[in-house]
Amino acid sequence: MNYPEAPLGHHVRGVDHVAFPTFDPAATVAFYRDVLGFPVVHSICALGWGPEDHPDFVHFFFDIGNGDRLAFFYYFGLEPLHAGARGDVYAAFDGQAPEFFLRSRHLAIHVESEDELLEYRDRLDASDWPVEMQIRHETIESIYTHDPNGYFFEITRALRPVTPQEDLDAELTVDALIEISMQPEPTLGKLLARKAELIVERAPAWSDAQGAQL
């Protein structure tokens, strides 16, 4: 696999918005605006859109800080596509889908402190959507619940800064994952073995680069 010789330009500045469909706009607004306190900051009312069979819709946005927004689409006349199925309003799964797989689809919102995290926990616990889990893992602590649409929702805080060494480790991990995932029967053990090989392969270039900076 070929990789760019120099890093690509990185010009983006965070998330403009992430968008989801909803079949229950009233509960969605109650959860995000009235419980969590995310202001409604923008909306679009559209008469159709593109194809002739596209329904009229409202696209509405919540402010989630730093100029980022969380948005939802409500389509007029569109009935729930799989009422009663497990999963959110967009993806339905049968009873065989493991819970960890369902929860892998989620949105995480960042706060700065433990006090802020616990404040949101109190808000959720006093609502119709109480916190389901509070977990510390590696560099973050998070609370989790499901929003009215079945989307798994997380609020998280950093326990400590992520180091440059961990950024390098992430790059190695992903490069090894790309290679292993395209081979028969990928496993974590194979990934770790390939990652170790990449460290050995790239160590001379790292040493040369460090020497050039001295």
C-alpha positions in Angstrom: 0.0 0.0 0.0 1.3 3.5 -0.9 1.2 6.3 1.6 1.8 10.0 0.8 5.4 11.1 1.3 4.4 14.3 3.0 1.3 15.0 5.2 -1.7 16.3 3.3 -2.9 19.8 4.1 -5.3 19.9 7.1 -7.6 22.8 6.7 -10.9 21.8 8.3 -11.8 23.3 11.7 -14.2 20.9 13.4 -17.7 19.7 12.6 -20.1 22.1 10.8 -22.9 19.8 11.6 -23.9 16.1 11.8 -27.4 15.2 10.7 -29.9 12.4 11.5 -33.5 11.7 10.6 -36.2 11.8 13.2 -39.8 10.6 13.3 -40.5 12.4 16.6 -39.5 16.0 16.4 -41.3 17.0 19.6 -39.4 14.5 21.7 -36.2 15.3 19.9 -36.5 19.0 20.7 -37.5 18.2 24.3 -34.3 16.1 24.7 -31.8 18.4 23.1 -33.2 21.8 23.8 -35.3 21.4 27.0 -33.2 18.8 28.9 -29.7 19.4 27.7 -30.1 23.1 26.9 -28.8 23.1 23.3 -30.3 26.2 21.6 -32.1 25.8 18.3 -30.1 28.0 16.0 -31.2 27.4 12.4 -33.9 25.7 10.4 -34.7 25.0 6.7 -38.3 24.4 5.4 -38.1 22.7 2.1 -40.8 22.0 -0.5 -39.5 18.8 -1.9 -35.9 18.3 -2.7 -34.4 17.0 -6.0 -36.3 13.8 -7.0 -40.1 14.1 -7.6 -40.9 11.6 -4.8 -38.9 13.5 -2.2 -41.2 14.6 0.6 -41.4 18.1 2.0 -39.2 18.4 5.1 -37.9 20.6 8.0 -34.2 20.5 8.7 -33.5 22.0 12.2 -30.2 22.6 14.0 -29.0 22.7 17.6 -25.9 24.6 18.8 -23.5 22.2 20.5 -20.7 24.7 21.0 -17.6 26.0 19.2 -19.8 26.8 16.2 -20.6 23.1 15.7 -24.2 22.0 15.2 -26.4 18.9 15.5 -29.2 18.7 13.0 -32.3 16.6 12.3 -34.5 16.0 9.3 -38.3 15.6 9.7 -40.0 14.3 6.6 -43.7 15.1 6.3 -45.9 12.0 5.6 -43.1 9.5 6.1 -44.1 6.8 8.6 -41.5 5.1 10.8 -39.7 2.6 8.6 -39.3 -0.3 11.1 -41.2 0.4 14.3 -40.3 -2.0 17.0 -37.0 -3.1 15.6 -33.8 -2.8 17.6 -31.5 0.1 16.7 -32.2 3.7 15.8 -34.6 5.2 13.4 -32.2 4.8 10.5 -30.8 1.3 11.0 -32.8 -1.7 12.2 -31.3 -4.9 13.3 -32.8 -8.2 14.3 -32.5 -9.9 17.7 -29.2 -11.5 16.7 -27.3 -8.2 16.5 -25.1 -7.9 19.6 -25.7 -4.9 21.9 -22.0 -3.7 21.5 -22.6 -3.4 17.8 -25.7 -1.4 18.2 -23.9 1.0 20.6 -21.0 1.5 18.3 -23.2 3.9 16.3 -23.3 7.0 18.6 -22.7 10.7 18.9 -20.3 12.0 21.5 -20.4 15.6 22.8 -17.4 17.0 24.7 -17.4 19.0 28.0 -14.4 20.4 29.8 -14.8 19.3 33.4 -16.1 16.7 35.8 -18.6 19.2 37.2 -20.0 19.9 33.8 -20.3 16.2 33.1 -22.1 15.6 36.3 -24.4 18.5 35.7 -25.6 16.9 32.5 -26.0 13.6 34.3 -28.3 15.3 36.7 -30.3 16.8 33.9 -30.7 13.5 32.1 -31.5 11.6 35.3 -34.3 14.0 36.0 -35.7 13.5 32.5 -37.4 10.7 30.6 -33.9 9.7 29.3 -31.8 8.9 32.4 -28.1 8.0 32.1 -27.6 4.3 31.3 -23.9 4.1 31.9 -21.0 6.1 33.3 -17.6 4.7 32.4 -14.0 5.7 32.6 -11.9 4.3 29.7 -8.3 5.2 28.8 -8.2 9.0 28.5 -11.9 9.9 28.9 -14.9 9.6 31.2 -18.4 9.4 29.6 -22.1 9.2 30.4 -24.4 7.4 27.9 -28.1 7.3 27.2 -30.4 6.9 24.2 -32.1 9.9 22.7 -35.8 9.7 21.7 -34.9 8.4 18.3 -32.9 5.5 19.6 -29.6 7.1 18.8 -26.9 6.2 21.4 -25.7 9.5 22.9 -22.6 10.2 24.9 -21.2 13.2 26.8 -17.5 12.9 27.5 -14.7 14.7 29.2 -10.9 14.2 28.9 -9.1 12.7 31.9 -5.8 14.0 30.6 -4.3 15.3 27.4 -3.5 12.9 24.6 0.3 12.9 24.0 2.2 13.1 20.7 3.4 9.6 21.4 -0.2 8.4 21.5 -0.9 10.2 18.2 2.1 8.3 16.6 0.7 5.0 18.1 -2.7 5.7 16.6 -1.1 6.2 13.1 0.8 2.9 13.5 -2.3 1.1 14.7 -4.5 2.3 11.7 -1.8 1.5 9.2 -1.5 -2.0 10.6 -5.3 -2.3 10.7 -5.6 -1.4 7.0 -3.3 -4.1 6.0 -4.6 -6.8 8.3 -8.3 -6.2 7.6 -7.7 -7.0 3.9 -6.2 -10.4 4.8 -8.1 -13.6 5.5 -9.2 -14.0 9.1 -7.9 -10.7 10.6 -7.3 -10.8 14.4 -6.0 -8.4 17.0 -2.9 -10.6 17.4 -2.1 -10.2 13.8 -2.6 -6.4 14.0 -0.2 -6.1 17.0 2.4 -8.2 15.2 2.2 -6.1 12.1 2.3 -2.9 14.2 5.6 -4.2 15.8 7.0 -4.8 12.3 6.0 -1.2 11.2 7.9 0.2 14.3 11.0 -1.6 13.2 10.6 -0.6 9.6 10.0 3.1 10.4 12.5 3.5 13.2 15.4 4.5 11.0 13.4 7.3 9.3 12.3 8.6 12.7 15.9 8.6 13.9 17.0 10.5 10.8 14.2 13.0 11.2 15.1 13.6 14.9 18.7 14.0 14.0 17.9 16.6 11.4 16.1 18.7 14.0 19.1 18.8 16.3 
